[in-house]
Amino acid sequence: MAEYIVSARKYRPARFSEMVGQEQVATTLKNAIRTSQLAHSFLFCGPRGVGKTTAARILAKTINCENITADFEACGQCPSCISFQQNSSFNIHELDAASNNSVDDIRALVEQVRFPPQSGKYKIYIIDEVHMLSAGAFNAFLKTLEEPPSYCKFILATTEKHKILPTILSRCQIFDFKRIGIDTIVKHLKHICEIEKIDAEEDALHIIAQKADGGMRDALSMFDRLSSFSGGKLTYASVLENLNVLDYDYFFKVTDALLTENLALSVRLFDEILKKGFEGDDFILGLCEHFRNLLFCKDESTLRMLEVSDALKQKYAVQSSLASADFLVNCLNIGNQCDIQYKVSKNKRLTVELTLIKMCYINAVVSIDSGKKKLKSDSITENRAPINPEKLGAEAKPGAQVASSNDIPGEIVNVQQSLVAEEEPIREIQKPVKQAPIDTANNAKPVALSKTKKLLTIDTAEDEAEAAKNSGSNQSDEVRIDGDILILNQENILKLWDDYAVRIPEDKRGLKIAFKAFAPVLDPATLCNISVTVQSNIQKSQFDEVRLGLQNYLSKRTGATLEIEVITDKAVTTGAKPYTPKEKMERLIQKNPAIKILQQKLGLELDYD
């Protein structure tokens, strides 16, 4: 019975042309041999199983070959090549730094360097896992590594480049080995299947390649184990069972359930996955990867980023046509939040189920633009009862302290609220999109039952009604625009500007005054820039708070991409003069004389600076 050799050794490359996935390194080394510009020390670094030690062995074999071929490969027939292949070469030494990492080991190596090779051109030392050397061993190696004899070459290999001393790195020619791509691994495994007469499904080989995480050695080790289990026939189902990988079909079924808002089915599928022994975080990570692939299927330029088989790409393309980009992006965001919270959650199953609930009803959730909520208060002029001076107390003194908030009259509270009230940005509300049930058997596209339409509105429906009531007196003077796209010109920009001003709540008086005082100017040359010139930085900040919302509104109504620039110029004149602090207080006192009484009772002095 012949001795069994694992595929990682049996199909180990022996020439530069046989190196898989590291063509850039092979080309550089061959060119160095061709031009006789070989460095005295090399450092091969990269992930495990990508061919670092193999490349070191090929380089050592080639530069000592007595009959190099025309394409600068080792001949494999000269005494030097034969002795290397039989592991009996006296000129090529391999050292494992993981077990020979002391100063004495390096000193013994340095002693050997002093003797020239008995035969051949070079004496070559391959030191694997060089990052395992101690600091003393590195220091003992420095001088020899920097100025070795002309007949000596050092080839160092490591998976952790950051652990090597900078003084060592500066003395080596560094080659970075990359992870091997999934398609490259699949192609190599197919080649081995043809030689070994193994019948393998392409989806099964893709699973092996993905599980290998860029390492060819890991892929070959899994391939040997799976081929032994399946008796020479690799199937998709057997690979999933042995590698403990979740079937893609589960993610397709869960996505179909989410698109049709079938919460019961999605939760049952998750329960079935748990019963198969998978963890909730594995399910969430796989589902997010599935959403990512669906999103990338929507563009041909990103379709090539899917590292799956062609048959699976077709399934992704069909389901991608059923799911909107907004749905996929929102699901990805929800899934990412679940992944972050999963490790710290005490009820991990509930965390995943809550995520599925959010994803299932995501189309029914109101989408609100991001922005900080600011404090909002009732207007001082609304629904106020007249103040009774006797309630203030005849003995009130200046500087007197209030015992509790319950002792403060409601009018005073309203005054305080009005002084700290800030504006809240105009928001954009997206109406939910309801989809018809999806016929997954016939791959039919869902029919939209209602169109998505974004409306520029104030914060709440109550505020909108209030704004309409407050502006009812001058409604005839304002211009209300319907939902049609308008021609982009100065006249229509002014109409849309006035329409936007009508939508601003009455309690944002400063902003309404600024809208009426300053008119926008459309740049006739570019037809995409709008400038607004104001008098002060305060007015500029008022416009800046709503600039993005206003910009989006004008862009949607004109069908053009517009940008608004707010400029401060004290010399500009306006039709309406903004209120000064003193004028504001006089207006408040005029509307509510109780404020003057409050000032007199408490002995308050007004500071308008």
N, C-alpha and C positions, 0 to 999 in steps of 0.2 A: 504493500500500500504506500503510495507516494505521500510525502510529507505535505501537509496543507499549509499554504502561505496566505495570509490575509491580503485582501485587495490593496490595502494601503502600502504594503511592501512589494507585492507582486507587480503592481502597476505604477511603481515609483519612477518618476522620470529619470532618464540617464543622460539626456542631452538637453541643451538649451531649447531646442525646438519642441520638446515634449512638455515643457513647463506650462501648466494650465493657469490662466488668469493672471500671470505675472509677466506678460510680454515686454513691458517697458524695462523691467530689470534685466531680462535675458538679452534684449537688444543692446543695452548699455554695456553689459559685461562682454559681449562678443565684440563690440566696437573697441573696447579697451584692449582686448587681446589682439585684435587686428592691427591697431596702431602702436602696440607695445607700450601702452601708457597705464600699466597696472599699478595701483596704489600698493603700499606695503601693508596696509591694514584696512579691513572692511568691517562695517557694522550693518548686519541685516536685522531690521526690527519690524514687528508687525504682529497681528493676532496669531493665535495658535493654529496650527494645521494649514497654513497657507503656502508653505514651501520654502521656508528660510533655510533650514538645515539641508534640504535637498539641493537648493541653489548653491550652497556652500560646497557640497560634495561634488556637484557638477563642475564648478569653477576650479576646485582643486585638481580634479581629474583632467580637465582640459589643459590647464597651463603646464602640467607635467607630461602631457601626451607627446610621444616622440614623432608621431606622424599626424599632425593636425590636418583635417580635411579642408577643402577649398572654402567651405562656409564656416570655418573656424569652430568646428565641433571635434570632440575627442573621437579617435578612430575606433577605440574599443578592442583593438587587436594587438597593440604593442605590449611589451612586457610590463610597462608602467600601468597601462589601463587594466590588463589582466590581473595584476597583483592587487590593484585597488578594488576591482570587482570581487576578488576573493578575500578581501579584508586582511591582506598580508603585506600591504605596502609599508616600507620603512620610512617613507618620506612624508606621509600624510598621517597626522595624529589628531584624534578627536578626544576632547576633554569635556566632561560634564561638570560645569562650575557649580551645580547644585550640591554635589557631593565632594568636590575638590575645591573648596573655597577659602582655604586658609593661606596664610603667608608662606608656609613651608611648601605647599603644593605649587605655588607660583614660582618660588625660588628654584624648585626642581625643574620646572619648565624652562626657566631662564638659563639654567645650566645646560640643558639639552640644546638650546638655540646656538650655543657656541660652536657646535660641531656641524660642519657642512654636510650636505646629503651624500650618501654613498653612490647613488646613481640618480639620474634625472636632473632637472634644472633647479627646482625649489624644494625647500623644506616647509611644509604648510601645517599650520596649527588651527584647528577648528574648535572654538570654545563655545559650547552651547549654554544657554541660560546664564550669560555672563553677568547679569545684574545680581546674581546670587553671591558674587565674590564679596568678601569683607572689605572694609575700608583699608585695612593694612595690606591686603592682597592687591587691591587696586594700586596703592602707592608703590608697592614693590614691582608692579608691572609697568609703571609709567615710562621709565627710561628705555626699557627694551622695546616697548610699543612705539615710542617716538623715533628711535634710531636703531632699527633692527639691522642685521647683516643683509647684504644684497640678495642672498639666496633664501631669505626667510620671508614668509607671508603669514599674516594673521587674519583669520575670518571669524568675527564674533557674531553671535546670534542671541537675540533677546526678545521677549514679549513685553517687557516693561522698560522702555527707553528712558523714562523719567527717573529711574532709580540709578542710572549710571552717572558717575561723576563727570562734570563738564570737562575736566582735564582729559578724560578718556575720549569723550565725544569729539573734542577738537583735534585728536590725533588720528581719527578714522574717517574713511569715506563712507558716508551713511546712505543706505538704501532702505526706503520705506516700502514694505510689502502691504498691499491692500487686501481687503476681504474679497473673496471670489464671488462673483455674481451668481444669482440663482440660475439664470439661463445657462451660464457656463458650466455649472455643476451638473445640471440636467443633461447637457450635451455630452459631458464626459461619462456620466453614468449610462447613457444610452450606448455609447461606444463599448463600455465594458459588458453590457447586457448582450450585445451582438457577439462578442468574443466568447462569453461564457454560456451562450445559448439560453439566456433567461428571458422569459416573457414578462414584460413589465408595462403597466399602464402609465401613461405620461403624467396623469394627476398624482399617481403614487410617487413618482420620481420628484415631482414638484414639492410634495410634502416633505420628503427627505431633505431636499435642498434647502427649504425654508427652515427646517429644524436644525440643520447644520450651522446656520448663522455665519455663512461665509468661509467655513473651514472645510477643505476638501478631505482631510483625514477623518474628521467626524462623519462626513457624509459617507465615506467608504466603509467606516466601521458599522454605521447603521445599515448600510446596504448589505453587508455580509450577514448581519444578524437577521434581517428581514427575509433575505433570500433563503436562509436556512430554515426559517419558520414556515415559509410558504411553499417549500419544496420546489423551488425554481420558477415560481410564478408570483410576481408581485402585483397585488391588486390594491385599489384605493382603500377598500374596507379593511384589509389586513394591516395596511400601514397605519391607518387611524387607530386601530385597536392596539397595536403594539407600541406606538409612539405616544399614546394618550393625547391625541389631538382631537379637538372638537370639529365635527363635520361641518362643512360649509353650508349644507342644506338647512341647518338649524338657523343660521343667520338670515338666509333668504326667507324662511318661514316667519321668523320674528318680524322682519321688516315688512312683509306683506300684512301681518296682523296689525302693525302700527299704522300703516297707511290706511287701512280700513277701519281704524279705531276699534279694533277687536281686542279689548284688554284681557278678556278671559283667556283667549287663545295664547296671547303672548306670555301671560303668567304661567299657564300650563306647560308651555314649551320650556320656560325657565326651570320649572319644577322637574321636568324630565331630564334636563341637563344636570341638575344637582344630583339626581338619583344615579346618574351614570358615573358619579365620582368627581366631577369637575367643580372647581371653586367659582364663587361669584365674580371675583376679579378677572379670572380667565375669560369668563363669558363677556364681561363688559369690555375688556381689551379687544377681544375678537369682534364684538359688535361695532366698536368704534373703527376698527380697521376695515370692517365691511362698509360702513358709511363713507369712510374716506375713499375706498375704491369706487363706490357708486358716484361720488362727487367728481372724481377724476375721469369717469367715463363720459361726462358731459362735454368734454373738450378733447379733440383729437390730439392736441399737443401734450396733454397729460395722460392720455390713454396708455401710452407706452411705459408709464411708470408703474403699471400694474404688473407685479411679478407672479403671474398665475398662468395656467395653461390657456390655450386658445378657446377650448370648449367652455371654460369657466368665464372667460372674457365675454363670450356671447350671452351667458346668463346675467352677468353684471350689466351689460348694455340694455337688455330687456327691462330689468328692474329699475335701472337708472332713468329710463324714459317715463316711468310711473311716479317717480318721486321728484318733487321740486327741489331746487338748490337751497331755498330758505329752510325747508324741512330738514334737509341733511345737515346743514350748518348748525341749526339749533339742536339737533340730536347729538351732534359731535360735541357741542358745548356742554350739554347736559351730561353726556357720558363721561367727559373729562372731569367734571365736578364730582361725579360719583366715584371715579377712580381715585381722586384726591381724598375724599371722605371715607372711602372703604376701610382703610387700614385703622382709622381711629374710631370707627363705628362699633358699638357694642352689639347691635342687631344688624349684622351684615346682610342677611337675606332681605330684611325690610328695606335696607338702603337701595338694593338693586331693584326690588319691586316698585319702590317709589319712583325710581328713575324710569322704569318702564311706563308707569302711569303718566308721568310728565311727557314722555315721548309720544304716548298714545293720543293724548289730547292736546298736542302742541298747536294744532291748527285752530283750536278754540281759545287760545290764550291771546290776549291783547298785547301787541308788540309796541312798546313805548321806547322812544329814543332815550339813550343814556344821558344823564345829566343830574346834577345834585339838586335835591329838593330844598327849597328855601322856606323860611318861616312865612306863613300866610295868616293874615288877621282880617277881621271884619272892618269895614269902613267906619270912621268915626261919626259920619253923618247919617248912618242907617239905624232905624229902629231904636232911637234913644229917648228915654223918658226924661222930662225936665228935672234938673237937680234941685234939691231942697237945701238951701244954705244952712238951715238949722241942723241938718245931719252932720255937717262938717264940725260942729262943736264950737261953741263960743269961746272956748279957752285955748283954741289951737295956737301954737307958738311956732315961730320960725325954727326950723331944724328939729322939730319934734319927731320922734320915732313912732312908727306904726307897729302896733302889737302883733297883728296877724293880717293875712290877706283878706280875711272875711270882713275886717273893719273898713276896707277901702271901698268907696262907692263904685258902682259899675262904670260910671262915666270916666273916673280916673283910670280904671283898668283899660278902657277903650282908648284913652289918650295915649297911655303907655304902649299899647299894642300898635297904634298907628305910627308911633315914632320909630318902632323897631321893625315895622313891616318891610319886607323886601319883595322884589318882584320874582315871580316864578316863571321860568322859560316856557314859551309856547311849545306844545308837544305835538307829535305826529302819531295818530292812532291808526293802526292797520286793522281793517276788518278781517275776521277770520275767514279762511277758505275751507269750505266743506267739500270733501271729495266723495264721489260715488264709490260703491264697493268695487273692488278690483277683481277681475276674473283672472286669477293666476294660471288657470289651466290653459286658456287661450291667449295668454300674454296680452290681454286687451288693456288699452290705456284708460285710466279713469276719466270720467266726464265731470268737468267742474260745474257744480250746481250754482255757484255764485261767484261773481268776478271779484278779484281783489282790487280795492280802491283805497288809496291813502288820502285822507282829508286833513288839511291844516286846520287845527281847531285850538281853542283855549283849553285850560287844564281839565275842566269837567263840563258836563252838560249844563249844570247849574250856572257856571260862570258864563257859558255861551248865551244862555237865556238872559242872564243879567246884562251882558254886554249889548244884546239886542234891545233890551228895555231902555238902557241908558242912552243908547244912540237912536232911539225911536224918533225923537224930536227932529233930528236932522237927517233922517234916513233918506229923504228925497234928495238931499244935497250930496250924499255919498254915492259912490258907484259900486254896485255889487256885481261881481263877474260870475258868469256861469262856468261850467266845467270844460268848455271848449278850449283848444289850444289857440293862443293869440299870436298875431304877427309880431315879431320882435322889432319894436321901434320905440322912440321916446314917449309918444302919446300913450301907448299901451302900458309901458313901464309905470307911468304916472297913475294910470287907472288901477293897476294892480297894487301899487304903493298905497293908494287911498283905501282900497278894499282890505288890505292887510291891517291898516290902521283901525278900521271899523271893528275888526275882530279882537282888538286889544281890550281887556277889561277896563272898566272905568276907574278902578282903584289904582291902576298904573298910570296916573295922571301925567307924571313927568315924561313917560315914554310917548303917550298920545300927543302931548304938546310938541315933543321933538319931531314926531312924524309929520305933524302939520306944519311945523316951522321950516323944516329942511327938506328940499326936494332932491330926488336922485337925478343923476345925469348919466345917460348911456353914451359910452364912447362910440362915435359913429365910425371910427376906423376899424376897430376890432369886433364890435357888436357882441362883446362878451364881458367887458369890464364896466361896472357901475360905480360911480364915486358919489359920496355924500360928504359935504363939508359942513362941519358944526363949529360952534363957538368955543366950547370948553371941553376939558378932559372928562368931566362928569357926563356930559351929553354923549361923548364918544363911548364911554363905558356902558351907557344905556343901550346904544345901538349894538355894541359888541355882544351883549348878552343875548340878543335875538338875531344876530347877523346870520348865523348858520341856518336857522329856521326860515328866515326871510329869503335867504339865498336859495334854499331848496324850493321854496314856494314859487319864486319867480322863475326858476329853471323849469319846474314841472309845468307851469302855466304857459310858458313860451316854447318849450321843447328844446331849449338851448342850455348850454353849460355856462352859467354866469357866476361871476365873482364880485363881491361888494367890498369896496375899500372906504373906510371912514377916515376922513382927514380933519384935523383940528386947525382952525384959522380964526383968531379972535376978530379979524377985520370983517368977517362975513356979516351981512345984515339979514334979518328975518322979518317976516310979517308979524309974528307973535313973539312977545318978549317973555322969557321964562321967569317964573316967580323967584324973588329973592327970599331968603329965610324970614326976613321981617314981614314981607308981603304974605307969605304962607301963614304965619301966626295970626296976622290981622284978619286973614280970610277965615281961619278957624274960629277966632273969637266972634267974628261977625255971624257965622252960622250957629255957634253955640256959646252964648254969653256966660255959660257956667264955667268955662275955662278961665275967664277973667276973674270970676269970683274965687275960684280955686287959687289963682295966683295971689290975690290979695289976702285971703285967709292964711295961706302958708308963708306969706312974705317972700315969694319967689322973685328972682331977678332974671330977666331973659338976656341971654348972650347970643348975639347974631353973628359973631365972628366965626 
